[in-house]
Amino acid sequence: MSNPLWRYVTPGIPDELFERVGVIPMTKEEVRALVISKLRLREDSRVLDIGSGTGSVTVEAALMARRGLVYAIDSDENAVELTRRNAIRFGVSDRVIVIHGEAPEALNQVPGEVDAAFVGGSGGRLRDIIVGVCGKLSVGGRLVIDAITLENASLALATMAELGFVNVEVTEVVIAKGLRTGVGTVMLSRNPIFIIAGEKNRCGRVSSVVSIKDAIKQR
């Protein structure tokens, strides 16, 4: 990679290299490296990043897919602008298309099919987003979701099962980072993250579900 900020071919750009603004969320570097590995990108992959936030996953995906495209979607205008700036910062703006809109409706602005999709933020519409993404993924395409709550992890698994995703797996990630103090290094734990990944086989018909509880019952 020719960009002076990140000259490596491995994922996991340090968090501090990204421009940050206020409370706009960012997928942290260790989780991000796992997300990129689960997406299984090729050089020509077309990728969706839903809930792009700071744009860290968008940037990492674009660095991997050097001959592809990354569509970054966020409903927050400030996040959209920040994603654009970070894409420029890391020299990947030529293969990043940033869309200001709310998923799943904003998926209509993405032409054709994509090879991989990451859902990092859902705004309470996770089920609808997964259904929408299923319609955009090519057969065999990868869907990766990260979730903080048990309810969202269960909802993601239930919805993917209904839609016919295959090779679905869930990984719980618990990261602790070292902090230097006057007496030594202490480890500070971050919130556990669930990473759910699977492949599109077909988009089955989903039932009308009005609550997470109902979705979990259908697993």
C-alpha positions in Angstrom: 0.0 0.0 0.0 1.4 3.4 -0.9 -0.6 5.4 1.6 1.9 6.8 4.2 -0.6 6.2 7.1 -0.8 2.4 6.5 1.8 0.7 4.4 0.7 -2.9 5.2 -1.5 -5.4 3.6 -2.9 -6.7 6.9 -6.0 -5.3 8.4 -6.3 -3.8 11.9 -5.3 -0.1 11.4 -4.8 1.4 14.8 -7.8 3.4 16.0 -5.8 6.6 16.5 -4.9 6.9 12.8 -8.6 7.5 11.9 -10.1 11.0 12.2 -12.7 11.0 14.9 -15.6 13.3 15.6 -17.6 13.4 18.8 -19.6 10.3 19.6 -19.7 8.9 16.1 -19.2 5.2 16.6 -16.2 3.2 15.2 -15.6 -0.5 15.0 -12.4 -0.9 17.0 -9.2 -2.3 15.4 -9.2 -5.8 16.8 -12.9 -6.4 16.1 -12.4 -4.8 12.7 -9.6 -7.2 11.8 -11.9 -10.1 12.5 -14.8 -8.6 10.6 -12.6 -8.1 7.5 -11.4 -11.7 7.8 -15.0 -13.0 8.0 -16.0 -10.9 4.9 -13.5 -12.9 2.9 -12.9 -10.2 0.3 -11.2 -10.4 -3.1 -9.4 -7.7 -4.9 -12.5 -7.1 -7.1 -15.2 -7.4 -4.4 -18.2 -5.1 -4.2 -18.9 -4.5 -0.5 -21.7 -2.9 1.6 -20.9 -1.2 4.9 -24.2 -0.4 6.6 -23.9 2.0 9.5 -20.4 3.2 8.5 -19.9 5.6 11.4 -16.3 6.7 11.3 -15.7 4.7 8.2 -13.1 2.4 9.6 -14.5 -0.8 8.1 -15.1 1.1 4.8 -11.5 2.0 4.7 -10.2 -1.4 5.6 -12.5 -3.1 3.0 -11.4 -0.7 0.3 -7.8 -1.4 1.0 -8.5 -5.1 0.5 -10.7 -4.6 -2.5 -8.3 -2.6 -4.6 -10.2 -3.2 -7.8 -13.6 -3.3 -6.2 -16.1 -0.8 -4.7 -17.3 -0.2 -1.2 -20.7 1.4 -0.6 -20.8 3.1 2.8 -24.3 3.9 4.2 -25.2 5.9 7.2 -28.2 7.9 8.3 -26.1 10.5 10.2 -24.9 13.3 8.0 -21.9 13.8 10.2 -20.9 10.2 9.9 -21.3 10.3 6.2 -18.9 13.3 6.0 -16.5 11.6 8.4 -16.5 8.4 6.3 -15.7 10.5 3.2 -12.8 12.3 5.0 -11.3 9.0 6.3 -11.6 7.5 2.8 -9.6 10.4 1.5 -7.2 10.2 4.4 -6.3 6.6 3.5 -6.3 7.1 -0.3 -9.2 5.0 -1.1 -11.9 7.6 -2.0 -11.7 6.5 -5.7 -13.4 3.2 -4.7 -15.7 4.3 -2.0 -19.2 5.5 -2.6 -20.8 7.1 0.5 -24.6 7.2 0.7 -26.5 9.4 3.1 -29.7 7.5 4.0 -31.4 5.0 6.2 -31.1 1.3 5.5 -32.8 -0.8 4.2 -34.3 1.9 1.9 -30.9 3.3 1.1 -30.0 0.0 -0.5 -32.0 1.1 -3.5 -29.2 3.5 -4.3 -26.7 0.5 -4.7 -26.8 -0.7 -8.3 -26.6 -4.5 -8.9 -25.4 -7.1 -6.5 -22.7 -7.1 -3.9 -20.3 -9.8 -2.8 -20.1 -9.0 0.9 -22.0 -6.9 3.4 -21.2 -5.7 6.9 -23.9 -4.4 9.3 -22.3 -2.4 12.1 -25.3 -0.3 13.0 -29.0 -0.9 12.5 -30.9 1.9 14.2 -33.3 -0.7 15.6 -34.1 -2.1 12.2 -31.8 -5.1 12.1 -34.4 -7.5 10.8 -35.5 -5.3 7.9 -31.8 -4.6 7.1 -30.9 -8.3 6.9 -33.9 -8.9 4.6 -32.8 -6.0 2.4 -29.2 -7.1 2.3 -30.2 -10.6 1.3 -31.8 -9.1 -1.8 -28.6 -7.4 -2.7 -26.1 -10.2 -2.0 -25.0 -12.5 -4.8 -25.4 -16.2 -4.2 -22.6 -17.2 -2.0 -22.1 -13.6 -0.8 -21.0 -13.1 2.8 -23.0 -11.2 5.4 -21.2 -10.2 8.6 -23.0 -8.5 11.5 -21.6 -7.3 14.8 -23.9 -7.0 17.8 -23.4 -5.8 21.4 -26.7 -7.2 22.8 -27.8 -10.8 23.2 -31.2 -9.8 21.7 -29.7 -8.4 18.5 -27.4 -11.5 18.2 -30.4 -13.8 18.6 -32.4 -11.7 16.1 -29.7 -11.8 13.5 -29.3 -15.6 13.8 -33.1 -16.1 13.6 -33.5 -13.9 10.6 -30.6 -15.4 8.7 -32.0 -18.9 9.4 -35.4 -17.9 8.1 -33.8 -16.5 4.9 -31.9 -19.6 4.3 -28.3 -18.4 4.9 -25.8 -21.3 5.2 -22.5 -21.8 7.1 -23.7 -19.4 9.7 -21.4 -19.0 12.7 -21.3 -16.7 15.7 -18.2 -15.6 17.6 -18.0 -13.8 20.9 -15.1 -11.5 21.1 -13.8 -10.2 24.4 -10.9 -7.7 24.1 -8.8 -6.3 26.9 -6.3 -3.5 26.2 -3.3 -2.7 28.3 -3.0 0.6 30.1 0.3 1.8 31.6 0.0 3.1 35.1 2.5 4.3 37.7 2.8 0.7 39.1 2.6 -1.3 35.9 0.3 -2.3 33.1 -3.4 -3.1 33.8 -5.8 -4.7 31.4 -9.0 -2.8 30.7 -11.8 -4.9 29.2 -14.1 -3.6 26.4 -17.7 -4.7 26.0 -18.0 -8.2 24.5 -19.0 -8.2 20.8 -20.9 -10.9 18.9 -19.8 -11.4 15.3 -22.3 -13.3 13.2 -21.3 -14.4 9.7 -23.0 -16.5 7.0 -23.4 -17.0 3.3 -26.4 -16.4 1.1 -27.9 -19.5 -0.4 -31.3 -18.2 -1.2 -33.6 -15.5 0.1 -36.4 -17.4 1.6 -39.7 -15.9 2.6 -39.8 -14.3 6.0 -42.8 -14.1 8.2 -44.1 -10.9 9.7 -42.5 -10.7 13.1 -43.4 -7.8 15.4 -40.8 -8.4 18.2 -37.4 -9.8 18.9 -39.0 -12.3 21.3 -41.1 -13.6 18.5 -38.1 -13.9 16.2 -36.2 -15.9 18.7 -39.1 -18.3 19.1 -38.8 -19.1 15.4 -35.2 -20.3 15.6 
